Amino acid sequence: MPTAPIGLLMPVASRPPRVARHWIAVASAEHARLGRDHRPAGFMQVCHGRGEPLKRLAPGDCVAYYAPTERFGGSSRL
């Protein structure tokens, strides 16, 4: 009989809670502020618009931004 991964055999209610992961997102300070200040809800922009890295995030994860420059492509270091 083929076996399935353990997570597929356990009912959702009995699965152990997922441990939150911590991430560092790298973007210019300008891009980080644009996402933070967007209304009605903020958004994240990283990886020049590629969505795959953001799909790894899950509710409860923590994200910190690191902004090496003020503007994307700029030379002003922060």
ZILIN-V456479 format. One line per field, one symbol per residue. phi: phi as a letter, one per 20 degrees, with the letter a starting at -180 (. if undefined). Layout:
phi=???
This chain:
phi=.fddgggfeefgfeffffefddcdddaffffffgffefdecfbdcbllnfegfffffcgnfdcdeddfcfcgmfdfed
